[in-house]
Amino acid sequence: MVLHGRAGTLEAGYIFGGASVSGARQGERDFAQLPVPDRFWGEADRGRPFQVFASQPVGDRLFIDTILQVRADSRFL
């Protein structure tokens, strides 16, 4: 997964049984490996790093959860 923003680019990957996150600030050519702070893991299993996207309401998951919540609320139908 790659995220591009005004300040730079982040790239998350799962390689040979381990997760990695690397990033480069705008204008930099080389990516550097970045640590993932413990608070972002929540209760996700670090052995299955992409589980965090299924269990934490962030990014696409937050968007999908919001749509599902609105559909379940009959006031919006």
OpenMM code with the backbone's topology and positions (N, CA, C; nanometers):
from openmm import Vec3, app, unit

residues = "MET VAL LEU HIS GLY ARG ALA GLY THR LEU GLU ALA GLY TYR ILE PHE GLY GLY ALA SER VAL SER GLY ALA ARG GLN GLY GLU ARG ASP PHE ALA GLN LEU PRO VAL PRO ASP ARG PHE TRP GLY GLU ALA ASP ARG GLY ARG PRO PHE GLN VAL PHE ALA SER GLN PRO VAL GLY ASP ARG LEU PHE ILE ASP THR ILE LEU GLN VAL ARG ALA ASP SER ARG PHE LEU".split()
positions = [
    Vec3(0.0847, -0.1145, 0.0000),
    Vec3(0.0000, 0.0000, 0.0000),
    Vec3(0.0907, 0.1226, 0.0000),
    Vec3(0.0550, 0.2202, -0.0804),
    Vec3(0.1321, 0.3439, -0.0883),
    Vec3(0.0387, 0.4614, -0.0646),
    Vec3(0.0792, 0.5522, 0.0211),
    Vec3(0.0044, 0.6740, 0.0497),
    Vec3(0.0888, 0.7943, 0.0105),
    Vec3(0.0330, 0.8794, -0.0745),
    Vec3(0.1031, 0.9999, -0.1172),
    Vec3(0.0351, 1.1208, -0.0539),
    Vec3(0.1144, 1.2140, -0.0060),
    Vec3(0.0603, 1.3364, 0.0522),
    Vec3(0.1481, 1.4552, 0.0184),
    Vec3(0.1062, 1.5719, 0.0627),
    Vec3(0.1830, 1.6936, 0.0347),
    Vec3(0.3209, 1.6914, 0.0985),
    Vec3(0.3330, 1.6258, 0.2137),
    Vec3(0.4601, 1.6260, 0.2864),
    Vec3(0.5510, 1.5101, 0.2487),
    Vec3(0.4983, 1.4105, 0.1740),
    Vec3(0.5824, 1.2971, 0.1374),
    Vec3(0.5015, 1.1741, 0.1037),
    Vec3(0.5677, 1.0587, 0.1083),
    Vec3(0.5067, 0.9318, 0.0705),
    Vec3(0.5385, 0.8251, 0.1751),
    Vec3(0.4382, 0.7441, 0.2086),
    Vec3(0.4555, 0.6295, 0.2966),
    Vec3(0.4248, 0.5038, 0.2157),
    Vec3(0.4999, 0.3988, 0.2450),
    Vec3(0.4784, 0.2715, 0.1774),
    Vec3(0.4789, 0.1608, 0.2815),
    Vec3(0.3702, 0.0824, 0.2862),
    Vec3(0.3600, -0.0300, 0.3787),
    Vec3(0.3673, -0.1581, 0.2988),
    Vec3(0.4393, -0.2557, 0.3518),
    Vec3(0.4515, -0.3819, 0.2821),
    Vec3(0.4608, -0.4980, 0.3776),
    Vec3(0.4365, -0.6150, 0.3249),
    Vec3(0.4450, -0.7387, 0.4016),
    Vec3(0.5380, -0.8304, 0.3238),
    Vec3(0.6591, -0.8456, 0.3765),
    Vec3(0.7623, -0.9181, 0.3033),
    Vec3(0.8188, -1.0288, 0.3912),
    Vec3(0.8166, -1.1523, 0.3425),
    Vec3(0.8760, -1.2670, 0.4115),
    Vec3(0.8318, -1.2767, 0.5570),
    Vec3(0.7017, -1.2627, 0.5798),
    Vec3(0.6472, -1.2810, 0.7133),
    Vec3(0.6634, -1.1638, 0.8066),
    Vec3(0.7047, -1.0492, 0.7580),
    Vec3(0.7186, -0.9320, 0.8432),
    Vec3(0.6643, -0.8081, 0.7760),
    Vec3(0.6188, -0.7163, 0.8557),
    Vec3(0.5649, -0.5914, 0.8027),
    Vec3(0.6739, -0.4861, 0.8002),
    Vec3(0.6626, -0.3971, 0.7051),
    Vec3(0.7565, -0.2857, 0.7010),
    Vec3(0.6826, -0.1603, 0.6564),
    Vec3(0.7266, -0.0493, 0.7092),
    Vec3(0.6758, 0.0812, 0.6679),
    Vec3(0.7972, 0.1663, 0.6382),
    Vec3(0.7955, 0.2272, 0.5216),
    Vec3(0.9050, 0.3169, 0.4866),
    Vec3(0.8447, 0.4466, 0.4360),
    Vec3(0.9249, 0.5508, 0.4400),
    Vec3(0.8739, 0.6802, 0.3986),
    Vec3(0.9833, 0.7706, 0.3461),
    Vec3(0.9389, 0.8690, 0.2707),
    Vec3(1.0290, 0.9720, 0.2191),
    Vec3(0.9544, 1.1050, 0.2223),
    Vec3(1.0212, 1.2067, 0.2718),
    Vec3(0.9612, 1.3400, 0.2715),
    Vec3(0.9662, 1.3963, 0.1305),
    Vec3(0.8801, 1.4907, 0.1034),
    Vec3(0.8779, 1.5520, -0.0287),
    Vec3(1.0170, 1.6057, -0.0630),
    Vec3(1.0642, 1.5734, -0.1819),
    Vec3(1.1951, 1.6182, -0.2269),
    Vec3(1.3068, 1.5191, -0.1992),
    Vec3(1.2843, 1.4200, -0.1131),
    Vec3(1.3843, 1.3171, -0.0865),
    Vec3(1.3725, 1.2064, -0.1905),
    Vec3(1.4820, 1.1483, -0.2267),
    Vec3(1.4816, 1.0415, -0.3264),
    Vec3(1.4771, 0.9028, -0.2627),
    Vec3(1.5366, 0.8876, -0.1468),
    Vec3(1.5469, 0.7559, -0.0827),
    Vec3(1.4431, 0.7401, 0.0279),
    Vec3(1.3872, 0.6198, 0.0346),
    Vec3(1.2941, 0.5852, 0.1420),
    Vec3(1.3735, 0.5323, 0.2604),
    Vec3(1.3255, 0.5634, 0.3807),
    Vec3(1.3872, 0.5123, 0.5035),
    Vec3(1.2832, 0.4286, 0.5777),
    Vec3(1.3275, 0.3195, 0.6393),
    Vec3(1.2374, 0.2348, 0.7171),
    Vec3(1.1931, 0.3113, 0.8416),
    Vec3(1.0653, 0.3027, 0.8734),
    Vec3(1.0076, 0.3756, 0.9860),
    Vec3(0.9489, 0.2773, 1.0867),
    Vec3(0.9652, 0.3045, 1.2158),
    Vec3(0.9021, 0.2188, 1.3164),
    Vec3(0.7528, 0.2505, 1.3239),
    Vec3(0.6725, 0.1506, 1.3565),
    Vec3(0.5285, 0.1705, 1.3757),
    Vec3(0.5051, 0.1834, 1.5259),
    Vec3(0.4569, 0.2986, 1.5722),
    Vec3(0.4341, 0.3169, 1.7159),
    Vec3(0.3336, 0.2159, 1.7705),
    Vec3(0.3552, 0.1701, 1.8929),
    Vec3(0.2688, 0.0706, 1.9568),
    Vec3(0.1225, 0.1132, 1.9574),
    Vec3(0.0939, 0.2417, 1.9739),
    Vec3(-0.0458, 0.2877, 1.9831),
    Vec3(-0.1240, 0.2626, 1.8554),
    Vec3(-0.0558, 0.2496, 1.7412),
    Vec3(-0.1244, 0.2237, 1.6151),
    Vec3(-0.1624, 0.0767, 1.5986),
    Vec3(-0.0983, -0.0116, 1.6728),
    Vec3(-0.1288, -0.1537, 1.6605),
    Vec3(-0.2589, -0.1914, 1.7287),
    Vec3(-0.2932, -0.1189, 1.8368),
    Vec3(-0.4136, -0.1552, 1.9111),
    Vec3(-0.4053, -0.3010, 1.9535),
    Vec3(-0.5095, -0.3780, 1.9259),
    Vec3(-0.5117, -0.5193, 1.9602),
    Vec3(-0.4765, -0.6080, 1.8416),
    Vec3(-0.4321, -0.5487, 1.7321),
    Vec3(-0.3973, -0.6267, 1.6127),
    Vec3(-0.2753, -0.7146, 1.6388),
    Vec3(-0.2738, -0.8298, 1.5779),
    Vec3(-0.1642, -0.9257, 1.5883),
    Vec3(-0.0492, -0.8793, 1.4982),
    Vec3(0.0667, -0.8543, 1.5557),
    Vec3(0.1812, -0.8081, 1.4769),
    Vec3(0.2294, -0.9136, 1.3774),
    Vec3(0.1934, -1.0384, 1.3992),
    Vec3(0.2273, -1.1437, 1.3046),
    Vec3(0.1390, -1.1395, 1.1803),
    Vec3(0.0275, -1.0677, 1.1898),
    Vec3(-0.0639, -1.0470, 1.0767),
    Vec3(-0.0872, -0.8972, 1.0644),
    Vec3(0.0117, -0.8228, 1.0175),
    Vec3(0.0083, -0.6769, 1.0232),
    Vec3(-0.1061, -0.6105, 0.9493),
    Vec3(-0.1585, -0.6714, 0.8450),
    Vec3(-0.2665, -0.6067, 0.7720),
    Vec3(-0.4017, -0.6254, 0.8403),
    Vec3(-0.4034, -0.7025, 0.9487),
    Vec3(-0.5241, -0.7177, 1.0283),
    Vec3(-0.5671, -0.5826, 1.0852),
    Vec3(-0.4739, -0.4954, 1.1104),
    Vec3(-0.5061, -0.3646, 1.1662),
    Vec3(-0.6031, -0.2888, 1.0756),
    Vec3(-0.5960, -0.3097, 0.9441),
    Vec3(-0.6853, -0.2398, 0.8526),
    Vec3(-0.8269, -0.2971, 0.8572),
    Vec3(-0.8416, -0.4197, 0.9028),
    Vec3(-0.9731, -0.4806, 0.9157),
    Vec3(-1.0336, -0.4546, 1.0529),
    Vec3(-0.9500, -0.4242, 1.1526),
    Vec3(-1.0004, -0.4095, 1.2880),
    Vec3(-1.0026, -0.2651, 1.3373),
    Vec3(-0.9270, -0.1772, 1.2769),
    Vec3(-0.9227, -0.0380, 1.3193),
    Vec3(-0.9974, 0.0488, 1.2186),
    Vec3(-1.0806, 0.1423, 1.2634),
    Vec3(-1.1548, 0.2267, 1.1706),
    Vec3(-1.0670, 0.3396, 1.1146),
    Vec3(-0.9879, 0.3072, 1.0121),
    Vec3(-0.9012, 0.4065, 0.9482),
    Vec3(-0.9146, 0.3952, 0.7966),
    Vec3(-0.8892, 0.5038, 0.7276),
    Vec3(-0.8851, 0.5033, 0.5816),
    Vec3(-1.0087, 0.4434, 0.5187),
    Vec3(-0.9876, 0.3497, 0.4281),
    Vec3(-1.0979, 0.2851, 0.3571),
    Vec3(-1.1945, 0.2173, 0.4529),
    Vec3(-1.1402, 0.1563, 0.5579),
    Vec3(-1.2250, 0.0859, 0.6549),
    Vec3(-1.3213, 0.1843, 0.7215),
    Vec3(-1.2760, 0.3026, 0.7580),
    Vec3(-1.3617, 0.4035, 0.8205),
    Vec3(-1.4722, 0.4448, 0.7238),
    Vec3(-1.4384, 0.4636, 0.5972),
    Vec3(-1.5354, 0.5004, 0.4947),
    Vec3(-1.6430, 0.3924, 0.4810),
    Vec3(-1.6013, 0.2672, 0.4718),
    Vec3(-1.6953, 0.1556, 0.4579),
    Vec3(-1.7819, 0.1431, 0.5823),
    Vec3(-1.7230, 0.1522, 0.7001),
    Vec3(-1.7999, 0.1418, 0.8243),
    Vec3(-1.9043, 0.2529, 0.8337),
    Vec3(-1.8702, 0.3725, 0.7883),
    Vec3(-1.9639, 0.4846, 0.7916),
    Vec3(-2.0821, 0.4585, 0.6995),
    Vec3(-2.0562, 0.4074, 0.5791),
    Vec3(-2.1644, 0.3742, 0.4863),
    Vec3(-2.2559, 0.2688, 0.5476),
    Vec3(-2.1973, 0.1654, 0.6062),
    Vec3(-2.2776, 0.0595, 0.6667),
    Vec3(-2.3610, 0.1125, 0.7828),
    Vec3(-2.3054, 0.2017, 0.8594),
    Vec3(-2.3775, 0.2586, 0.9726),
    Vec3(-2.4945, 0.3427, 0.9241),
    Vec3(-2.4750, 0.4224, 0.8209),
    Vec3(-2.5823, 0.5059, 0.7671),
    Vec3(-2.6935, 0.4178, 0.7092),
    Vec3(-2.6578, 0.3095, 0.6389),
    Vec3(-2.7591, 0.2200, 0.5827),
    Vec3(-2.8400, 0.1522, 0.6924),
    Vec3(-2.7773, 0.1243, 0.8038),
    Vec3(-2.8482, 0.0580, 0.9149),
    Vec3(-2.9402, 0.1546, 0.9879),
    Vec3(-2.9174, 0.2843, 0.9729),
    Vec3(-2.9977, 0.3858, 1.0405),
    Vec3(-3.1123, 0.4279, 0.9468),
    Vec3(-3.2324, 0.3830, 0.9753),
    Vec3(-3.3451, 0.4055, 0.8850),
    Vec3(-3.3797, 0.5537, 0.8667),
    Vec3(-3.3320, 0.6416, 0.9534),
    Vec3(-3.3610, 0.7854, 0.9364),
    Vec3(-3.3024, 0.8382, 0.8070),
    Vec3(-3.1984, 0.7726, 0.7539),
    Vec3(-3.1324, 0.8205, 0.6335),
    Vec3(-3.1854, 0.7542, 0.5059),
    Vec3(-3.2776, 0.6629, 0.5185),
    Vec3(-3.3300, 0.5906, 0.4009),
    Vec3(-3.4558, 0.6549, 0.3490),
] * unit.nanometer
topology = app.Topology()
chain = topology.addChain("A")
for resn in residues:
    res = topology.addResidue(resn, chain)
    for name in ("N", "CA", "C"):
        topology.addAtom(name, app.Element.getBySymbol(name[0]), res)
